Amino acid sequence: MQIQHTLNIGIVAHVDAGKTSLTERLLFDTGTIDRLGSVDGGSTQTDTGSVERRRGITVRSAVVSFAVGTTQVNLIDTPGHADFVAEVERALEVLDGAVLVLSAVEGVQAHTRVLMRTLRDMGLPVLLFVNKIDRPGARRDGLLTDIRRRLTPYVLPMTAVRDLGTRAARTLPESLDDPDFRTRTGEVLAETDDALLARVVDGPAPSSEELGAALHDHTARGLVHPVYFGSALSGQGVGALVEGITGLLRPPRADATDTADTAPAEAAAPTGAVFAVDRDPSGHKTAYLRLSTGALTARRRVTLHRREPDGTHHAYTGRITSLDVVGRAGAGTSRLTAGNIGRITGLTEVRVGDLLGEPDGRGGGPRRPRFPAPTLLTVVRPRDAAPGATARLRAALRSLAEQDPLIHASAEPDGATSVLLYGEIQKEIIAAALAEEFGIEAVFEPSRTVCVERPAGTGEAYEEMGRRAPSPSGFWATVGLRVEPAERGTGVGFRYETELGALPHAFHCAVEESVHAALRRGPHGWAVTDCTVTLVRSGFAGPVSTAGDFRGLTPVVLGRALERAGTRVFEPYHRFEADIPTDTLAPVTGCLAELGADIGETAAGTESWLLKGLLPARRVRAVEQRLPGLTRGEGVWWSRPCGDGPLISACGVRGEGRAGSRSSGAPGEGAPCR
């Protein structure tokens, strides 16, 4: 039977909720594999790396496929641990919908809430699968109450459960032919649909067909979230989930189907995103690209774009040597159409996160990332001090950065290599990968929080060469630069006030590249961002001047301009929520205030207080350690990165990053959390 629709579905969850096991069950039940893999045994289809198999956790996104009728479903299994949130981010960019997995025993966990908020912000349709109904302690009604309170109020249970919490647990699918389920469905849908509400209240009551169409529409628009109970271990409820995936999640646009070989679809410029990269033992790369518009074939030349961590834009062109469409066999597998995922080789420079098409996402390109950058930095050194060990380590880290660019391996002044992280687990995974894939034993320094610097004002400096003499710094070049603040989130911009063509092109490039390189380490040791640097004066003496003169002088002049402008240091913040017993309000708020939190909202419930606010990221761990003791183990804590605010000193003063200076701004002032 010919495939007419392709759905790219993400499986997301808090760690240990059972999403990899669910992926195995979906493949097994649809006949894609003939034997169930085991997470504990390291035999699953998606955890292919040795580190993943040994630790039993997903580290990198993986793609597998199955077909149901005329619909092909590409399943993207993503990491569940918060330390690998960047992998989840890139997977979310290419999805048509998602299945959020919860445990019937553990329920709604901290990272579950982060994922659900992100999925809703991106407008993705989401089905909920409550796993492990056959485990002791499994819940249904109480868990649904928690889901409505902590995830989303608009949920509709699609299965009933019998013998919950026992090995004999089984599910029964609900049907719109049942008057009771029809009534419950109408009530849930009416909460987000005024026209349907009028029908439910005043009549005539909507028919089963009308409710079915409304359920599909509301689910596809992300307004309502069907809930399926089941067990990936026994397979209970998985069949109903498959029906929900293929029946309720929105299929791609008409031009994304294989049956729509029309001129407009073929004429559209190809756009898409690379969300995973594999390397074979010989070093050859395979990129996984989700195509959003247009079509691609092997031997075509393409240009990919990326935004570097320092804000610069990089583009490169390569030729596709081979292309296979994921999930397809036989004729047509080397032609990738919109909505599908292709395995592509031949692009030697490709990295995860690269974009095909307009770099700003126009023209139907992929969604942009929602997660913030890593907030931890560690320095890595080889345990072996033999000659060349440092260079081999840096090369290995850069290879790993191709699969996760946000770790951003870069050289330190003393020859060591720094790496950006989301958490300590990620450090362990990198160490294991270095040992197993590259044979390098690495030593990591304790992690520290990543701050940034922003100009406090405008500063300008210049240095000129004489008529027959170099500049005071010894360079045959004249450079004048002005540094001024820019809008938050804009990164580093570079402009010219000098006449274009006044310098040879190579000298222009030397100045601009040197500015970006010098801003990676500001006066206080952190990267300078959200600023505009303008070249206001330039000159050279041919044939004496070289690009090296401009590369040497530019950092000197830029440093003076930054000193005159002044910079403020900003540290990352988390937005938090704390659900605590009523009698623990005073000690908890005292603890938060001591650690520099800004409590923005308090709400009293019947048995608890809900506190919301902002907290420096480096203090989050301290709260997590102290909260159980302050709340008799009953407090629930949730937080996620959300921007930055002025650095808080050890004595609790919010400083501007300059000796003796202070800021009276609140945490996050001028940098609203996202």
PAMIZA-564029 format. One record per residue (C-alpha): residue number from 1; x, y, z. Coordinates in steps of 0.001 Angstrom, whole numbers, plus 524288, in hexadecimal, padded with zeros to 5 digits. Layout:
REM PAMIZA-564029
NUM, X, Y, Z
...
This chain:
REM PAMIZA-564029
1, 80000, 80000, 80000
2, 80547, 80D4E, 7FC2A
3, 8091C, 81694, 80710
4, 800F8, 82301, 80612
5, 8045F, 82A07, 812AC
6, 81080, 82B44, 81B18
7, 81009, 82F08, 82966
8, 81C40, 832B2, 83107
9, 81918, 8300D, 83F41
10, 821BB, 83264, 84B06
11, 821B0, 82998, 856F8
12, 82521, 83253, 86292
13, 82523, 83001, 8712C
14, 82BBB, 831DF, 87E31
15, 836BD, 82822, 87FE1
16, 83262, 81A26, 882FE
17, 82433, 81C50, 87F1F
18, 825A2, 8117A, 8750A
19, 82601, 81882, 867FA
20, 830AD, 80FF9, 861EA
21, 82929, 803D1, 86605
22, 81CF4, 809C5, 86001
23, 8244F, 80BF8, 85346
24, 82847, 7FD9B, 8532C
25, 81A3E, 7F96D, 85591
26, 81516, 80217, 84A93
27, 81ED9, 7FC25, 84113
28, 81BC6, 7EE5F, 84592
29, 80D03, 7EFC2, 84553
30, 80D2F, 7F598, 837A0
31, 815BB, 7EA8F, 8326A
32, 821EB, 7F2C5, 83030
33, 82A4D, 7EA36, 83917
34, 8282B, 7DC03, 83CDC
35, 82E10, 7DC8D, 84A71
36, 82C91, 7E66F, 85568
37, 83921, 7ECF6, 859B9
38, 83C49, 7EF75, 867EC
39, 8417B, 7FC10, 86DE8
40, 847E9, 7F462, 878DE
41, 84DB2, 7EAD0, 86F24
42, 85285, 7F59A, 8660A
43, 84B77, 7EFC9, 85A4A
44, 8422D, 7FAC3, 8568E
45, 8413B, 80048, 848D1
46, 843A2, 80E73, 84C9E
47, 84E2E, 80DCE, 8571D
48, 8591A, 80A04, 84DD7
49, 8650B, 80FF1, 85461
50, 86D11, 80820, 85DF4
51, 86B2D, 81288, 8685D
52, 85C7B, 81231, 86669
53, 85BF4, 80375, 8671D
54, 86448, 80299, 8734F
55, 85D57, 80D60, 87AE2
56, 84F9F, 80A5A, 875FA
57, 84CA0, 81883, 87273
58, 84A94, 81F63, 8657C
59, 85537, 8294E, 86266
60, 85310, 82C41, 853FA
61, 846AF, 82D1A, 84C04
62, 843E7, 82168, 8436A
63, 83A1F, 81F1C, 83871
64, 8325D, 812C7, 835D6
65, 82665, 810B8, 82D64
66, 81A2F, 80889, 82C4C
67, 80E8A, 808A9, 82321
68, 80024, 807E6, 8265D
69, 7F7B6, 80700, 81A3C
70, 7FB72, 8122E, 81147
71, 80233, 819E7, 81C07
72, 810B0, 818F9, 81EEE
73, 8146E, 81D0B, 82CAE
74, 8226F, 82140, 82F3B
75, 824ED, 82017, 83DD8
76, 82F89, 828AC, 84391
77, 833CE, 8236D, 850CD
78, 839D6, 82E88, 8589D
79, 841CB, 82F35, 86535
80, 839DD, 83013, 871A9
81, 8442D, 8358F, 87AC3
82, 8440F, 84462, 87C49
83, 852B9, 844EC, 879A3
84, 85002, 8413C, 86B72
85, 845AE, 84B9D, 8693F
86, 84CF6, 8508B, 85D23
87, 84A80, 84372, 8566F
88, 83C04, 8449A, 859A2
89, 83BF1, 8527E, 85466
90, 840F1, 84E99, 84709
91, 83789, 8433E, 8461F
92, 82BF6, 84C0C, 8494C
93, 82F5B, 854DC, 83DCF
94, 82C32, 84A44, 833EC
95, 81FF7, 8443B, 839E4
96, 811CA, 843EB, 83586
97, 80D5F, 83FA2, 84308
98, 811F4, 83913, 84F7A
99, 80EB5, 82E5B, 8591F
100, 811E8, 83276, 86710
101, 81421, 82676, 86F8A
102, 8113C, 82674, 87E24
103, 812AE, 81BCA, 88830
104, 8061B, 81793, 88EE1
105, 80E2B, 81605, 89B52
106, 8170C, 82218, 89B8B
107, 80D12, 82AC8, 894A4
108, 80FE6, 838BD, 89073
109, 81E63, 83B5D, 892B6
110, 82665, 847B9, 8919D
111, 82B92, 845AB, 883DE
112, 81E11, 8412F, 87F67
113, 81936, 84EF0, 8821F
114, 8248B, 8551E, 87ABC
115, 821E7, 84CB1, 86EDD
116, 8133B, 84F14, 86EF8
117, 814EF, 85DBB, 86FD8
118, 81E7B, 85D86, 86493
119, 815AB, 8551B, 85C21
120, 80A30, 85E1A, 85EB1
121, 8125A, 86A49, 85BE0
122, 81623, 86476, 84EC3
123, 807F4, 86179, 84B82
124, 80A54, 852E7, 849B3
125, 7FF17, 84953, 84B8E
126, 801F7, 84061, 85715
127, 7FC9B, 8332A, 85B2A
128, 7FF3B, 82E78, 86908
129, 802AE, 8203E, 86B9F
130, 80235, 81BE9, 879D2
131, 80B77, 8104F, 87AA5
132, 80D7D, 805B2, 884F0
133, 7FF47, 80367, 888A9
134, 8035B, 7F592, 88C83
135, 80CC0, 7FA60, 8970B
136, 80925, 7FAB0, 8A593
137, 80577, 80879, 8A966
138, 80011, 80C15, 89C0F
139, 7F592, 816A4, 89C4E
140, 7EB03, 81B39, 892FB
141, 7E136, 824EA, 898A6
142, 7EB0E, 82B6A, 8A1BB
143, 7F4E7, 82C50, 896AE
144, 7EAD8, 83284, 88DA1
145, 7E869, 83CB2, 8982B
146, 7F70A, 83F71, 898C3
147, 7F7CB, 8406D, 889EE
148, 7ECB3, 84A46, 88993
149, 7F2DF, 85243, 8947E
150, 8012B, 851D0, 89083
151, 8016F, 84F68, 881BC
152, 7F4E0, 85362, 87AEC
153, 7E689, 853DF, 87EF3
154, 7E1B7, 84F43, 871C0
155, 7E3C1, 84094, 871AF
156, 7DACE, 835A0, 86D54
157, 7DD4C, 8278F, 871F5
158, 7DBCB, 81EA6, 86618
159, 7DCF5, 811AE, 86D43
160, 7D736, 80BA4, 87973
161, 7DFB9, 80321, 88236
162, 7DC98, 7F674, 8892B
163, 7E4CC, 7F02C, 89404
164, 7ED67, 7FC2F, 8951C
165, 7FA60, 7F9F8, 89BE3
166, 7FADB, 7EB4B, 8997D
167, 80129, 7E2B4, 88F32
168, 7F386, 7DFF8, 88A03
169, 7F106, 7EE68, 8871C
170, 7EA1E, 7F06D, 87A41
171, 7E435, 7FBAE, 872BA
172, 7D74C, 7FD5F, 86BCD
173, 7D63F, 807C2, 86124
174, 7CB7D, 811B2, 862AE
175, 7C1B8, 8138C, 857A2
176, 7B94F, 81F01, 85388
177, 7AE4F, 8153B, 85216
178, 7ADF0, 814E6, 860FA
179, 7A4EC, 81FD5, 865D4
180, 7AD08, 82229, 87215
181, 7B9BF, 823AC, 86A7C
182, 7B2C3, 82C1C, 86087
183, 7AE4C, 8350B, 86B7B
184, 7BC02, 835E6, 87163
185, 7C1D6, 838C0, 86415
186, 7B82A, 8439F, 86177
187, 7BAEE, 849D4, 86EAC
188, 7C9A6, 849CC, 86CA5
189, 7C903, 84F07, 85EC2
190, 7BF21, 8596F, 862A6
191, 7C908, 85F5C, 86C03
192, 7D0C1, 8649F, 8605C
193, 7C593, 8662B, 8567B
194, 7BA84, 86FE7, 858F0
195, 7B240, 86AE1, 84DAA
196, 7B314, 85D07, 852A7
197, 7B04B, 861C8, 86074
198, 7A37D, 867A6, 85BBB
199, 79FD8, 85AA8, 85594
200, 7A31F, 8532D, 861ED
201, 79B67, 85C65, 86AB7
202, 78FCE, 8603C, 8623A
203, 78F51, 85552, 85827
204, 78E14, 84F0A, 84F0C
205, 798C9, 84642, 85467
206, 7A400, 843E2, 84AF3
207, 7A412, 836AD, 84439
208, 7AED3, 82C8D, 8456F
209, 7B3E4, 83070, 8380B
210, 7B448, 83ECE, 83BAB
211, 7BB52, 83BEC, 84865
212, 7C50D, 83344, 84153
213, 7C827, 83E14, 83795
214, 7C932, 8481A, 84275
215, 7D23C, 83F37, 84A47
216, 7DB34, 83DC4, 83E76
217, 7DB3D, 84C5E, 83C1D
218, 7DD95, 85032, 84A55
219, 7E865, 8461A, 84BDC
220, 7EF37, 84A2F, 83F4E
221, 7EED6, 8586B, 843C0
222, 7F498, 8550A, 85100
223, 7E877, 85956, 85880
224, 7E4D3, 84C15, 85E38
225, 7EDB2, 840D1, 861F3
226, 7E871, 832D4, 86164
227, 7EDDB, 829F1, 86C0F
228, 7F0A6, 81B7E, 869C8
229, 7F395, 81230, 874F2
230, 7FBAA, 80613, 87293
231, 80812, 7FE5C, 8746E
232, 81389, 7FDD4, 86B0C
233, 8178A, 7F124, 871C4
234, 80AE6, 7E9B8, 86F4A
235, 8060E, 7F168, 8638E
236, 7F949, 7F544, 869FB
237, 7F400, 80218, 86495
238, 7FE45, 8032E, 859E9
239, 7F4A8, 7FFBC, 84F1F
240, 7EBB4, 80AD5, 8534D
241, 7F770, 813FC, 85378
242, 7FAE7, 81023, 84577
243, 7ED00, 81354, 84155
244, 7EE4D, 8206B, 84821
245, 7FB36, 8237F, 84164
246, 7F63D, 8206B, 833C5
247, 7E867, 82562, 835D5
248, 7E98A, 83191, 83E42
249, 7F693, 837E4, 83B42
250, 7F695, 84136, 82FD8
251, 7FC9D, 83BA6, 82370
252, 80662, 84433, 81C27
253, 801F7, 84DE4, 811CE
254, 7FD6B, 848E6, 804C8
255, 80A5E, 84C2B, 7FE53
256, 81162, 84384, 80824
257, 80B52, 836DA, 80374
258, 810AE, 82DB2, 7F944
259, 80408, 82E96, 7F1A1
260, 8055F, 83D4A, 7EFFF
261, 80FC0, 83D82, 7E557
262, 80ABA, 84A7E, 7E08C
263, 8128D, 85592, 7DAE1
264, 8113A, 85EB7, 7E6A2
265, 816C9, 8547B, 7EFD3
266, 82231, 85168, 7E6F3
267, 824CC, 85FB9, 7E3CB
268, 825B5, 863F1, 7F202
269, 8337E, 8665E, 7F6CD
270, 837AF, 85B52, 7FFDC
271, 83822, 85EFC, 80E46
272, 83A75, 85669, 81A0B
273, 84297, 853B5, 8261C
274, 84D27, 849F6, 829CE
275, 8496A, 84448, 836FC
276, 852D6, 838DE, 8385D
277, 86045, 834E7, 83350
278, 8668E, 82772, 83405
279, 874C6, 82400, 83197
280, 87934, 81671, 82D70
281, 88630, 810C1, 83245
282, 88D1C, 81624, 82645
283, 88894, 823F3, 82962
284, 87E7C, 8258F, 81E85
285, 87279, 82D54, 8227B
286, 8641A, 82A56, 82056
287, 85AE8, 835CA, 8228F
288, 84C6D, 83488, 825A6
289, 844E4, 83F9A, 81F31
290, 8365B, 84269, 8203A
291, 8320E, 84954, 813CC
292, 827BE, 853E5, 815C0
293, 825A6, 85854, 807B2
294, 82A3A, 85482, 7FA13
295, 83143, 847FB, 7F668
296, 83F1D, 8429A, 7F67F
297, 8464D, 83818, 7EEF4
298, 853DB, 83255, 7EF5E
299, 85EF6, 83990, 7E891
300, 8586E, 846BA, 7EADA
301, 86092, 851F8, 7F018
302, 85AB8, 8587E, 7FC18
303, 85E5F, 863B0, 80511
304, 85C8A, 8624A, 813BC
305, 85CD1, 86D32, 81DC8
306, 86022, 86DB8, 82C22
307, 86119, 877BF, 836E0
308, 86DB7, 87671, 83E80
309, 86DB4, 877FA, 84D60
310, 8740C, 88560, 84C13
311, 868DE, 88A2A, 8437F
312, 86FCD, 88959, 83665
313, 86933, 88309, 82AB6
314, 86FC0, 87809, 8233C
315, 86B8B, 871FF, 81664
316, 87188, 86711, 80E8E
317, 86E55, 85FE2, 80207
318, 86FB5, 8516A, 7FF62
319, 86AB2, 846C4, 7F67F
320, 861C2, 83BDB, 7FB34
321, 86831, 82F0D, 7F766
322, 85D67, 8260E, 7FC3D
323, 84FAD, 827FA, 80166
324, 84655, 81E13, 8075B
325, 838A8, 8216C, 80BF1
326, 83641, 81C22, 81997
327, 82C25, 81156, 819B6
328, 82B72, 80F79, 80B09
329, 8301A, 803E5, 80315
330, 830D9, 80194, 7F492
331, 82EED, 80BC6, 7E9FC
332, 82ED6, 81A07, 7EDD1
333, 83728, 8188A, 7F9E9
334, 8416C, 82206, 7F4C4
335, 837B4, 82D32, 7F317
336, 83464, 834AB, 7FF69
337, 8279B, 83C2C, 7FF8F
338, 82263, 84618, 80930
339, 81E0B, 8406E, 81629
340, 82758, 834DB, 8157C
341, 8348B, 83200, 81BC2
342, 8408C, 82E79, 813D5
343, 84D94, 8282E, 8172F
344, 85797, 83026, 80FB6
345, 86621, 82E19, 80D88
346, 8706E, 83651, 806CB
347, 86F49, 842C7, 80EEB
348, 87C43, 84251, 815F8
349, 87A2C, 84EC7, 81DE2
350, 86C4A, 84BC4, 82246
351, 868B6, 84D7A, 83099
352, 85C6F, 84BB2, 83895
353, 853FC, 857DD, 837D2
354, 85807, 85BE5, 82A0C
355, 84D18, 861B6, 821E9
356, 84A59, 85F82, 8138C
357, 8446C, 86BBD, 80D91
358, 84274, 87937, 81371
359, 849E9, 87A2C, 82051
360, 83F1D, 8824A, 8268F
361, 83531, 87780, 8247E
362, 82D4D, 87E60, 819EE
363, 82700, 87729, 80ECF
364, 82137, 86C16, 816B0
365, 82DCE, 8688E, 81D9F
366, 82EC7, 8618F, 82A91
367, 82A90, 866F7, 837AF
368, 83500, 86DD4, 83F78
369, 83A7D, 8689D, 84C37
370, 8336B, 86B52, 858EE
371, 83D5E, 866CB, 862E2
372, 847F2, 86FF5, 86813
373, 85684, 86DC7, 8669D
374, 85E41, 86575, 87058
375, 86117, 86BFD, 87D5A
376, 86CCB, 86416, 8821C
377, 87AF4, 8645A, 87DAB
378, 885AA, 85AA1, 880AB
379, 893DC, 859A9, 87C9D
380, 898C1, 84CA9, 8773F
381, 8A6AB, 847AA, 876F4
382, 8AC5D, 83AA7, 872AC
383, 8B113, 83235, 87DDD
384, 8BC70, 82E4F, 87520
385, 8C655, 8396E, 8742B
386, 8CD0E, 833A7, 8682E
387, 8CFF5, 83CC5, 85CB3
388, 8C40A, 83E9B, 85413
389, 8BA51, 839D0, 85E64
390, 8B401, 8472E, 85FC7
391, 8B25C, 84898, 85117
392, 8AC48, 83B07, 85022
393, 8A2E4, 83E44, 85B2B
394, 89EBE, 84AFF, 854E2
395, 89C8E, 8444B, 847CF
396, 8944B, 839D7, 84E6F
397, 88C13, 8440B, 85592
398, 889D9, 84B69, 848F1
399, 88567, 83EC8, 842B4
400, 87B97, 83CDA, 84DC0
401, 87753, 84B01, 84C16
402, 872F8, 847C1, 83E3E
403, 86852, 83F8A, 84484
404, 86590, 84976, 84F49
405, 86AA3, 856EB, 84B11
406, 86643, 85D7B, 857A2
407, 8713E, 856FD, 85F45
408, 87A19, 86047, 85780
409, 887C5, 85B09, 859FD
410, 89181, 86648, 859A7
411, 89FCD, 86864, 85D2E
412, 8A360, 86EC7, 86A21
413, 8AF42, 877D2, 86B40
414, 8B6E5, 86D81, 872D0
415, 8B4DC, 86359, 8682B
416, 8A9AA, 85BF8, 86E9D
417, 89C4A, 85AA4, 86848
418, 88F87, 86004, 86DC7
419, 88250, 859A4, 86B85
420, 87487, 85EB3, 86DE7
421, 86AE8, 855D1, 87503
422, 85CDB, 8550D, 879A9
423, 86011, 84C5B, 88552
424, 86995, 8432A, 88BE1
425, 863DE, 836E3, 8859B
426, 867A8, 83C75, 8786C
427, 875A5, 83D93, 87D46
428, 875AB, 82F17, 8807D
429, 87060, 82BAB, 87309
430, 87AC9, 833D4, 86C2F
431, 88571, 82D74, 87455
432, 88054, 81FF0, 870D5
433, 87F64, 82374, 86263
434, 88D58, 82897, 86252
435, 8923C, 81BFC, 86873
436, 88A6A, 81280, 8601E
437, 88A2F, 81955, 852EA
438, 8976E, 8200B, 852FE
439, 89F75, 818D6, 85D3E
440, 8A1CF, 8255C, 864F3
441, 8A0E3, 825E6, 873B7
442, 89CFC, 833AA, 87784
443, 89D17, 83B40, 88452
444, 89249, 8453F, 886A6
445, 89377, 850E3, 88FA0
446, 887C5, 8545B, 89857
447, 87D1E, 85B0F, 8907E
448, 87A3C, 86973, 891FE
449, 86EB8, 871B3, 88DD0
450, 86FCA, 87874, 8809E
451, 86DC8, 88720, 88145
452, 86DAC, 89151, 87684
453, 871E3, 89F65, 875D1
454, 86A61, 8AA81, 86F95
455, 86F18, 8B861, 86D28
456, 86A74, 8C200, 87780
457, 86C0A, 8CD84, 86E58
458, 872D9, 8D1E8, 861FB
459, 88198, 8D207, 8609D
460, 88A81, 8D5B9, 85577
461, 89918, 8D424, 85333
462, 8A2BB, 8D4BE, 84800
463, 8B117, 8D33E, 84505
464, 8B7C6, 8D8CE, 83914
465, 8C460, 8D606, 8324A
466, 8CD4B, 8E157, 82E9E
467, 8D07C, 8E5B7, 82100
468, 8DCB3, 8DD59, 82104
469, 8DB79, 8D5F3, 82DB6
470, 8D2CF, 8CB5D, 8332A
471, 8C88F, 8CDE7, 83D8D
472, 8CCF3, 8CF30, 84BC6
473, 8C9EF, 8C0B6, 84D64
474, 8D318, 8BD73, 84236
475, 8C947, 8BA55, 83774
476, 8C8C5, 8C01B, 829C7
477, 8BA3F, 8C2E8, 82AE7
478, 8B06D, 8CD0A, 82F65
479, 8A44A, 8C81F, 8364D
480, 8998D, 8CFA3, 83D67
481, 88E1E, 8C88C, 843BD
482, 881BC, 8CC90, 84AEF
483, 87A91, 8C323, 853FF
484, 86C85, 8C59F, 85805
485, 86175, 8BDAE, 85E16
486, 857A0, 8B6BA, 8555C
487, 84A6C, 8B076, 857E3
488, 84A09, 8A434, 86029
489, 84B56, 897A2, 85886
490, 85159, 89DE4, 84C67
491, 85F1E, 898EE, 84EF3
492, 86A79, 8A042, 848E5
493, 868BC, 8A94B, 83D4D
494, 87386, 8AF5A, 8350F
495, 871F8, 8BBAA, 82CEE
496, 87A2F, 8C50E, 824F4
497, 87A84, 8D3CC, 82575
498, 886BC, 8D411, 81D2E
499, 8858C, 8D4C7, 80E87
500, 883BD, 8C769, 80883
501, 88FB1, 8C401, 80097
502, 89895, 8CC81, 808C7
503, 89F26, 8BFF8, 80D2D
504, 8A23D, 8B3ED, 80524
505, 89832, 8A93C, 8073E
506, 8A1D7, 8A09B, 80E89
507, 8A442, 8AB8D, 81875
508, 8958D, 8AD8E, 81A5F
509, 89403, 89F03, 81D13
510, 89F7F, 89F37, 8267C
511, 8995A, 8AA34, 82E74
512, 88BCD, 8A41C, 82F15
513, 890B9, 8967A, 83243
514, 899BF, 89BE7, 83CC0
515, 88E88, 8A368, 84304
516, 88650, 8971E, 84449
517, 891E2, 88F5B, 84978
518, 8959D, 899C8, 85382
519, 887A7, 89AF2, 85899
520, 887E0, 88CBC, 85CCA
521, 88F4E, 89125, 868DB
522, 88B7D, 89E63, 86E4D
523, 891DE, 8A67B, 8790F
524, 88C74, 89D64, 8839A
525, 88F84, 890D7, 87C5E
526, 8820F, 88E44, 8768A
527, 87D0A, 88F9B, 868B1
528, 877EB, 89D1D, 86536
529, 86ABC, 89CCD, 85E81
530, 85F50, 8A55A, 85A64
531, 867DC, 8B032, 85531
532, 86AFA, 8B719, 84880
533, 87910, 8B98B, 8448C
534, 87B52, 8C3D6, 83A25
535, 887C7, 8C615, 8326C
536, 88905, 8D4F0, 832DC
537, 89704, 8D6C3, 82E2A
538, 8A02E, 8CECD, 825B5
539, 8ACA9, 8D01E, 81DEE
540, 8B804, 8C855, 81868
541, 8C532, 8CA51, 81223
542, 8C6DD, 8C23C, 80619
543, 8CE57, 8B9F1, 8038A
544, 8D313, 8B958, 811A2
545, 8C614, 8B68C, 81880
546, 8C134, 8A8AA, 81976
547, 8B4DB, 8A23B, 81E7E
548, 8BCF1, 89DFC, 82A2A
549, 8BEC4, 8AC43, 82E0E
550, 8B018, 8AE18, 82EB7
551, 8AE40, 8A145, 8360A
552, 8B831, 8A5BD, 84008
553, 8B37B, 8B3B3, 841DF
554, 8A4B5, 8B16D, 841EE
555, 8A440, 8AA5A, 84F48
556, 8AC93, 8B52F, 85557
557, 8A37F, 8BFFC, 850BC
558, 8973D, 8B81E, 853F2
559, 89C26, 8B5C2, 861C2
560, 89DD1, 8C461, 863F0
561, 8903B, 8C733, 85E76
562, 88A3C, 8BD0A, 8677F
563, 8918A, 8C2C0, 8731C
564, 88BD7, 8D027, 8703B
565, 87E29, 8CAAB, 86E20
566, 87EB9, 8C210, 87A24
567, 8783F, 8B4C0, 87AA9
568, 86E85, 8AEAF, 883FB
569, 86ECA, 8A03A, 88733
570, 86209, 898A3, 88663
571, 85FB1, 88AFD, 88B98
572, 85571, 88121, 886FC
573, 8489E, 88033, 88E4E
574, 83E45, 875CA, 88FE9
575, 82FB3, 877E4, 890A8
576, 82AB4, 86F73, 89BB2
577, 81E43, 86A5F, 8A1E4
578, 81DCA, 86471, 8AF74
579, 811AB, 85D4F, 8B45E
580, 81346, 85C74, 8C332
581, 80AEF, 85907, 8CF38
582, 80421, 864D7, 8D535
583, 80B84, 86442, 8E211
584, 818DE, 864D4, 8DB67
585, 816FC, 871DC, 8D47D
586, 81FA0, 879BB, 8DDB4
587, 82BBD, 870F7, 8DD9D
588, 82AF4, 86EAF, 8CEE8
589, 82992, 87D0E, 8CB6F
590, 834A5, 88018, 8D4D7
591, 83D4D, 87628, 8CE17
592, 839F5, 87B83, 8C0A1
593, 83C94, 88980, 8C4DA
594, 8499E, 88581, 8CA9E
595, 84D8E, 87F8C, 8BDA2
596, 849FB, 88BAE, 8B5D1
597, 83C9D, 887AB, 8B0A4
598, 832A8, 89195, 8AC1B
599, 82559, 88BFE, 8AFE3
600, 81BEA, 89203, 8A662
601, 80F35, 88AF4, 8A97E
602, 8094B, 8833E, 8B4A9
603, 7FC64, 87C09, 8B41F
604, 7F5D4, 87531, 8BF90
605, 7EEEB, 8683A, 8BD7E
606, 7E72B, 85FE0, 8C6E0
607, 7F310, 85831, 8CB4B
608, 7FEBA, 85EE1, 8C51E
609, 80507, 86B6E, 8C065
610, 809C9, 86D46, 8B275
611, 8158F, 87645, 8B160
612, 81A72, 87B76, 8A458
613, 82648, 883B6, 8A176
614, 83439, 884E8, 89C85
615, 840C0, 87F54, 8A223
616, 84F0C, 87FA0, 89DD3
617, 8521B, 872CD, 896FD
618, 85DCB, 8700D, 89FC9
619, 854CE, 87026, 8ABB3
620, 84AE3, 8665D, 8A662
621, 85263, 85A8B, 8AB2D
622, 852D2, 8602F, 8B8F5
623, 8440B, 861C4, 8B918
624, 84200, 853F7, 8B416
625, 84A80, 84ECD, 8BF1D
626, 8441F, 856C4, 8C9F3
627, 835C9, 85645, 8C5DD
628, 83305, 84827, 8CA3A
629, 837C5, 84B1C, 8D7FB
630, 82FD5, 857AA, 8D8C0
631, 82344, 8513B, 8D3F2
632, 82416, 84398, 8DA0F
633, 8267D, 83E45, 8CC7A
634, 8193F, 84341, 8C7A4
635, 81DED, 84EF9, 8BFD1
636, 81DED, 84E43, 8B0F3
637, 82801, 85661, 8A97E
638, 82856, 859E0, 89B17
639, 83199, 8630E, 89413
640, 836F9, 865B4, 8869F
641, 840AC, 86F70, 880A5
642, 83A4B, 87C3A, 87CC3
643, 8440A, 886CE, 8795B
644, 84D61, 88E29, 8821F
645, 84EB2, 8993D, 88BE4
646, 8596E, 8A142, 8926F
647, 86386, 89904, 8995F
648, 860F1, 8975A, 8A7EA
649, 86D44, 8980B, 8B010
650, 8703F, 88F05, 8BB64
651, 86A77, 898F9, 8C4DA
652, 85DC5, 899A3, 8BD3C
653, 86069, 8A677, 8B61A
654, 85C9A, 8A740, 8A7E5
655, 868A6, 8ACC4, 8A17B
656, 86B48, 8B287, 8942F
657, 877D3, 8AAEA, 89285
658, 880B2, 8B664, 895E5
659, 887F2, 8B857, 8A29F
660, 88001, 8C00D, 8AC72
661, 873FF, 8C114, 8A3BF
662, 86648, 8BCB7, 8A726
663, 8598B, 8BAF9, 8A035
664, 84C48, 8BC96, 8A656
665, 84594, 8B52C, 89B7D
666, 83D9E, 8A91E, 89E6C
667, 84223, 89BE6, 89981
668, 84005, 89AF7, 88B0E
669, 83DE3, 8A9A0, 889A7
670, 83E79, 8AD06, 87B64
671, 83F79, 89E94, 877DE
672, 831C4, 8990A, 8789D
673, 8311C, 88A61, 87A2F
674, 82C21, 882AC, 86ECA
